[in-house]
């Protein structure tokens, strides 16, 4: 009982206790890699057409409004963003389909019920949901500039579409901003929209009359669509030319190339996980190699490195989750890191005993003989399948299985062999890799130095002590010192280390879901019947891919 109370003590009174994320700082490396491969799209920018809606709003407001103080802009903008989402959800209710219409629009969680009321014949006031002073349960977004301020402004500034900030005011650029705004404007009923925003009262007739604002129209608006494709694929010329962003262009083309190839496989549909598994192995579901155009070679290799790092991250997070889960069920406490390592090896002996009787080098050589080839990614013992099995075992709350599968992933990664530069094309400073210490370079270095001298039990103890507890304590101390946040999942108290909570292992979100969705919004991919997030290449997508590969 005393220990229970102690465990919940706020041990540093000034720090805010939060659940936090990335407790071993492994996903920070993943994030660095995918940000390089997909600049200008983020995990919270869900809809391609928002890249023309926002500059249009700023441009149209500028043309129409004499009063341009920041408060007025914010008041009108927030109503407009709410109305935009309600229009999308209304079309979704009519069409009985979420993805092309209201899916992923800003403030959706709050506004679905509101849009349903309108759809059922009711009348609502936009200001009731858009006002900054609205009740928090009604307010569609907390940030003053809503989803634009929180999600889209950063990428739109990077792409030179918008400029400024919430303090100085948001402006459209005269090149990209004005171009996209005018093209958007030519497809929508601008006056009707601003009248509705001003009048505040919204009913079904008004929302239906504004259907041209729904994101689904992008695929049919040739010029607006082509301008957004120019933006995302870096095709701008003259004053619309971008200096950066070529990696985004290549990743989007690689996705289209992958979608073209998957049509010929048993799997048929294209999705982000299939894309990553294909990049990692360079084989697709028909067991045939995925050969890409030479100028996409570096990009496919970049995603392969990302996926290799993700496998390492899943294994490390798995060891951490399983250890803390089991310790929580056992004593809930250890004296120190060394004691944890011993406890870990003893506790997990049932699932790790095959490792304990061999030397580390022998474990790796043995693994090389039995592991499936890289191309056999559908085999149950391929590291990609093992990672998915690990997540399944975690869902079934089975720490023994998770530890055993984590060890299998680590040995698989090492058994695949060393390369001179584990992060290849990516520029990662030594200091970065020292700070984010669980990484592919360290894995390779340890495997050929420290670990090669150990037996299996010593290796398991080393991982438990160093790549679980010590790394976590360092990461949590950094967050405490620099962000005044207490994210300790194991709390160091005077008499030892107490488990607070075991964070679950999970894949990172590398913006690919958004990239696939953008290609869908642009008409290059269609939704597949195979499930959420699965797509098929369209005729337009195929033409686009061929034209762009010819251009390269
Ligand atoms: Zn629609």
Boltz pocket constraint, residues with backbone or C-beta under 6 A from the ligand:
constraints:
  - pocket:
      binder: B
      contacts: [[A, 87], [A, 88], [A, 91], [A, 92], [A, 100], [A, 101], [A, 102], [A, 211], [A, 214], [A, 215], [A, 216], [A, 217]]
      max_distance: 6.0
